[in-house]
Amino acid sequence: AINRQEIIDNIYFGLASLPTFVPSEYSVEKANQLLDEMGMDKKDSDGYRLGPDGKTFVILLEHGAWAPDISPAVELLVAHFKAVGLKLDAKQEDPSLVGTKQAANQTQATVIWDVQPMWKNGTWTDYVPQNNWGTLWNNWYTTGGKSGEEPPDDIKQLYKDNEGRTAAVPGSAEDVALTNDIYNILGKDLWIIPLVEKVNYAMIYSAKLGNVPTSGQAIGADYSGEQFFFK
């Protein structure tokens, strides 16, 4: 149901790619067929599908203004879901409030960047459960099983793969194999649903500034200011 190419063209000016580990085919007809087959073939007076309880099925999506591309991307998602009869109730809230709700496992859905794997030390772990998703699983993992909820085996394997990738030499055969396994696990059950990948951003800086990165992970430049110098 998600028209990823429309998101790429309208939000990222064509400077992004379709996700690699999630099917990116866009078909309203097939989406409607799948929803009908799973038993959501009845609708309310506004054309929205009914859930098993006979009430309008609503997905509450809460997000913060973490970046300027998130809100317009969410607006397109609302339209995409509506086209197949799904009601997506999107709310932009204070980022700190969203973070508090996520930490308390009180959010149903959100939209935020996923930029993992990134650095060898595991600074970014968006592709394994943390506060953005799988909060109770993350509690179980970080407390050694003392709190939270024990995750299924695939999620345990995600953690194991990420631990191995963090210790592996970047770009090595081991690193590549572990990363591919992470993608395979995520692609099988879609624990997270990527919208786009490899977004290109323009970076404006003074010609007097030296050692500024011109490729690679864009957000990395935000954390490497101590390596810049004035010519």
N, C-alpha and C positions, 0 to 999 in steps of 0.2 A: 504493500500500500504506500510505501514511502518513495516519492519521486526524488531520488538522490541527485539526478542530473539537474533538476530544477534548482535544488539547493546549491549545487556547485556553480551553476550559471548565474544565479541571482544574488547569492550571498558572497561567493568567493570569486566572482568575475571570471569563472572558468579555470581558475588557478588552483585546482584540487583534483583528486582522483577518487574513483569509486573504491570502497573498502575491499580488502583482499580476502578476508575470512568469512564474510557474510554474503549471501546471494543478493545481488543488486538489481535484479530484474524488476521493472515497474509494470504492474498490470492490475488495474482496478478490477477487471473481470475475474482474474484468478484469485485476487484477494477476497472478493465477494464470495466466490465459490468455496474457498477454504472456510470462511466464517460461517457460511450456510451449513457446510458439512459438519462443523463442530457443534452444531445445535443452536447457533445464534441467528436463526433465520426469521425471527419475529422482531418487529420494530414498534417504537412508540409513535405518537401522532406527529412528532417532528422529524421522523425518519431515522432516529437513532436506534441501534440494536438493543434488544433486551438481554439481560443476563439470566442465569439459571433461576434467580429469585423472582423473575418476572418484572423487575424494575429496570429502568434505563441503565445500561452499562456505562460507567463513567471512569475514566482514568485521570487521576489528579496528578498533574505534573507541576512541581514547584522548583523554581530555579532562581538563582541570584544573578545580578548584573556583573558576572565575572569577566566577561569580555563583550565587546560590541556586536559580535556575530551571533551570540546565543539567542537573544530575544527574537530577531527576525527569522532565524532558523526554526525556532519553536512555532512562530506564527504559520510558517509553511507546513509544519507537522500537523498543526490543528486542522488546516485545510485538507491535507492528505488523508487524515483519519476520517474527517467528516465525509469525504467522497465515498468511503466504504461503510458509512453508517456507524462509525465509532466516535463517541464523544470524548474529546480530550480537553479537560478543564485545566488550562495553563495559567499559572500565577507567578509573576515575578515578585520576589520578596527580598527583604534585606539579606545579603549574603550570610551575615552572622546568624540570623534566624534559621536560614536553611541549613547551615552547618550544625546548629544545635539540634534541629529536628532529625537530621541524618544520624548524628551521633547517638540519638535516643531511639533510632529505628522507627521513626514516625513519618517517614516520607514514602510515598508509593512509587514515584518516578521522578527523574530529574534529567537535565541535559547539561553536560559539561565536557570539556576537552578530554580525550584520552591520548596520552603521548608516551606510551610504554611499549617496548622497553626503551630506556633512554640512556642512563648512565650506569657504569659498572657498579657503583655503590648502592644501587637500588633506590635512588632518591625518588624516582617516580614508580609507583606500583598501581597504576590505574587498571591494569588487566588482571589483578587479583583482588579479592574482596577487601574493602576498607570502608571508610564512612560513606563513600558515594554509592556503594552497593554491597550487599552481603554483610551488613553491620554486625549481626549476631555471630556470623561465621568468623568475622575478623576478631571479635571479642574472644571467641573460643581459641583461635590461633595464637593471639598475643598473650593470653593468660595460661597457655598450656592446658586448655580444657577445663579450667576452673570456673569459667563463666561463659555466657553466650550459648550458642547452639552448634552442635557438632555438624560439620558440613558433609555433603555426599562425597564419595570417593573421587569424582572428577575435580572437585574444588580442592581437595587435599593434594591432588596431583598438581594442580595449578600452583599451589604454595611451594611444593617440592621443586617444580621446574624453575620457579622464580628464584628460589634459594640457590639452585645450581647455576642459573644464569648469572646471578650476582657474583658468584665466585669464579665463573669461567672467564677466560681471556676474551675480550670483545672481538667479535668477528671470527673466532675459532670454530672448528667443526662442532665442538660441544655446545658453544653458544648458539650457533645456528640451529642445531637439532633441538635444543631446549625451547628456543623461541618458536620454532615450527610446531612443537607439541602444544605450546600455549595457544597458538592460533587454532590448531585442530580442535582442542577442547572447547574453546570459545565458539568456534564455528558450528560445533555439533549441537549445542543446546542454547546458544545465543544468550548467555548470561548478561551480556551487554550488547547493545545494538548500535554499531557505528553508523554514522551518517555519511561522513567523508573521510578521506585520508590525504596525507601529504599536501596540506594547504600551504601555498606560498604567500609570504607577506613581504611588503615593501618595507625596508628599513632605512630611515633617513638619518644621516649623521654628518658632522662637519668633515670637510676634506682635510682638516688639520689633525684629525684624530687617527691614530695608527693602531694596527693589530685588531681591527674590527672584523669579526667573522662575516663572510659573505655566502656561506652555505651551511648545511646541516640543520640541526634542530633549532628553530628560531628562538625559543625561550631560553636556550643556553646562553645567549648573549646577555640576557638580563642578570645572569649570575657570574659573569666574567669581567665585570667592570674594572677590577683591579689589574687586569692584563692589558687594558687600553693605555695609550700614552699620546701626548700631544707632540707633534712633529716640530 
